[in-house]
Amino acid sequence: MKKLIILIFLTSLISFSAHAGSEGQEELSKNSSSEVKDCFEGINRGIFAFNQVLDNTIFEPLAKGYRLLPSPIRSGTSNFLSNLSLVVTVPNNVLQGDIGLAGKNTARFAVNSTIGILGLFDPATKLGLNDYSKEDYGQTLGRWGVGEGCYIVLPVLGPSTARDTIGSLANYMGGDAWYNITVGQDTHYVSDFDYYASKGADGIDFRAKNLEAINNLEKNSIDFYASVKSLYLQDRKKRILNSDAIIETQDDSDWEEIETQ
């Protein structure tokens, strides 16, 4: 039943996005900047404001508390979450035709999950298995030539596009091994809580790494919503192109050490 609901939602989102996106596609094709259409700006701004309230009352205080933890704990948590993300990165390496990189990332996961004690440590980097960058199904769709569609702001999760939202649904339909063994399957070792706790920890870890950068961006932006949208879209473009170039306000993976101009 859950998969049926997801399929219905997926079909509806594709159809609606295709309609909304095609309406402006001819106009956008004339625009050399190929700006992503903000089809739902009014709704997006409302959700963005809601997310800001959540950030100010929950995530930012948690991130500040997280940063008070000893460095080895924070480093171990970040390593664990990075290692866990490989279960999505590797299949996307394969789908994008990067078979060699898929092999390296598989070896990285194996080394860090064993010698590195479930990823708490990162011995793989010392062994030269350090070509790692996160990949997801939204990036794969982009590599396949699927357009962004409309810009979307999701509750709690933040900025996205129709393409990236559709891509993320693949995680809940068998594309994320960690989801499969926690939420999708009834096991005696891990549960739903472990999956959602890891996602929450990932968000807090990200917020802690970008605490000053995001606050500075908000403080120095005339329109914080527009700044975040621009930053997100540039970051996604960079990832899909597998570019190492610094794009305006964004450098480094995961928006870490965001620079404001």
N, C-alpha and C positions, 0 to 999 in steps of 0.2 A: 504494500500500500504506500509506503514511504517513497519507494522508487517511482511509483506511478505518479504521485504528486509532484516529485522533482521533474519527471519527464514532461508533465503538463506545463509546469512553470517554465521549463527550459524552452519548450516549443513556443509558448506565448511570448517569452522575452525575445526570442530570435525573430518572430514575426513582427512584433511591435517595433523592435529596434531597426529591423530592415526597412519597415515602412517609414519610420521617423527619420532614419539616416538617409534613405533614398530621396526623400523630399528635399533634403538640402545637399544631396550629393553633387548634383549638376553645378550648384552654386559654389560648392567647396572645390570642385575640380578646376574651377576658374581661378581659385585662390592659390597662389604659389606656396603659401605657408601651410596649406592642408590642415587648417585648424580643426580640431575635433569639436563637433557640434555639441553644445550644452543644451540638449532638448528639454530638460526638466529643471532649468535653473532655479525656478521658484521653490520647487520641492527640495532640490539639492541644497539650497541655502538653508532651508529649515532644518534638514537633517544634519547639516554641517554645524549649525548653531547648537543642536541637541548634543552632538558629539563633543563640542567644546565644553558644554556643561559637564558631561561625563569625565572629560579629561581633567578639568579644573578640580572636580570634587573627588575623583577616584584615581585615575591613572597617574596624574602628575604627583600627588602625594605618595602613592605607592612607589613610583619611580625614584623619588627623593629618598624614601626609606631603603629601597633596594641598593642605592648607591652608598649607603652607610655600612653595608655588609662588607666583610673582609674581601680584598681583591681576589684571593683564590676561589672563593665561593662564587663571585660574580663571573670570573673567568670560566670556571667549571660549568656553570649554568649556561653560559653563552656557547661554550663548546658542545655541550650536550644537545642544545636546541639546533645548532648548526649541523651536527651529525645526523640528527633526526630528520632534518629537511632533505637529506640525500635520498630518502625513500620516494620522494616526488621528483627530485632533480634527475636521478638516473633514468627512469622511464622517459622523461622528456628529452634527455640527451639522445636516447634511441630514436624517439619520434622525429627529432630534428636532424637525424642522420649523423650525429656526432658519436659514432660507435667507439672510437678511440677514447674520447672523453668519458663516455659511459663506463668503459672498462676501468679507467683511472679512478673515477668516483666510486665505483663498486669496490675497488681495492681500498680506497680511502675509508669507506664505511666499514669494511671488514676489519681493517687495522685499528681504527679508533674505537670500534665497538668491542674489540677483544683486548688488545694491549692497552688501549686507552680507557678501559673500564667504562663501557657503555657510552663512550664519547665525552666523558668528563675531562679527558686529556687529549691532546692532539699530536700524537707521535707521527701520524701520517705526513704532516707537513715537513718534519725533519727527514723523512724518507723520500722527499721530493714529490709527494702526491699533493701538490698545493695549487693545482690549476682550477680550484673549485670556485664556482659562482652559482648562485641559486637559479634554478629554472622551474617554470611552472607551466600549466596547460594554456594559460593566456598567452605566454610568450611563444609557445609552440604554434598556436593558432596564428599569431602574428607572423612567425617565420613561414607559415604556409600561405600567407598572403591575405588572411582575413582582416578586414578593416576594423578599426576601434569601435565603430558604432557611436552611440551617444555616450557622453560623459555621465557618470553616475556616482553619487555619494551614498554609501551604504551605512545603515545604523551601526554604530560601534566600530565596524571594520574600516570605515573611511572611504577615501577616493578609489574609484574603479572606472571601468568602461563596460559597455554591454559585452564586448568580447572577453574581457578579463573576468567578468561576473559569470559568464557562461563557462569559461575555462575552469573557474574555481569549483563549479558544480561537479566536474569530473572527479574531484577528490572524494565526493560522497557517493560516487557510483562505481567504486572499485579502483580509482586511480591513486589512492593514498593508502599504502600498506599499513601505516600507523592508525589511520581511521578504521581500516578493515578489522584489525585485531583488537581494537578497543571498543568502538561503538558498533561496528558492523557485526562482530562475532561475539558470542558469549564464551569468554575464556576465564580461567581461574587465576590468571596472573596479572592481567590488566583490565581496566574498566573504562566506562565513559568518562569518569572523573579524570583519569590520567590523560586522556586526549584533550579535554577542555582545559585542564590545568596547564598543559604544555603550551596551548595556544595563548592562554592568559599570560603565562610567564614570558612567552615570546614578545607579546605586546609591551609588557613592562620593561623587558630588557632593551627593546628598541627605543622606548620613550626615555629610558635612563641614559642611553648613549647619545641621544639627541636633545637632552633637556635644555641646555642653553641655546642651542642652535634654533630649535623650534620656537622658543620664547623670544629670541631676537628677531626671527622672521616675522612673528606676529606683531611685535613692537614696531618694527620698521616698515611694515607693509601698509599701504594705503587701503588695500582690499585683501585681507588675509585669505579669504575664500579663493580669490583669483590667483594669489601667489601659490597656494597649496596645489590648486588644479594644474597650474603651469609646471610646477616642480614635479608632480606625479607623472604627467604626460611625457615630460622630457626624460625622466628616469626610465619609464617603460620603453620609450623609443631607443634609448641607449642600450637597454638590456636585450631587446629584440635584435638589434644590429650587432650585438656583442662588441660594442665599441668601448674603448678605454678612454675616449676623449672626455674631458670635463665639459659638461653642458651647462652654461650659465651658472645658476645658483647651486647646482648639484654636483657633488663628487663623492666617490667611494660607494660601495655597495650598501643597500638597505637604507639609503638616505643618511648614513652615519656621517658625522661631521659636516652637516649641511652648512654651506657658506652663504651669508647674505651680503648683498652688494650695497 
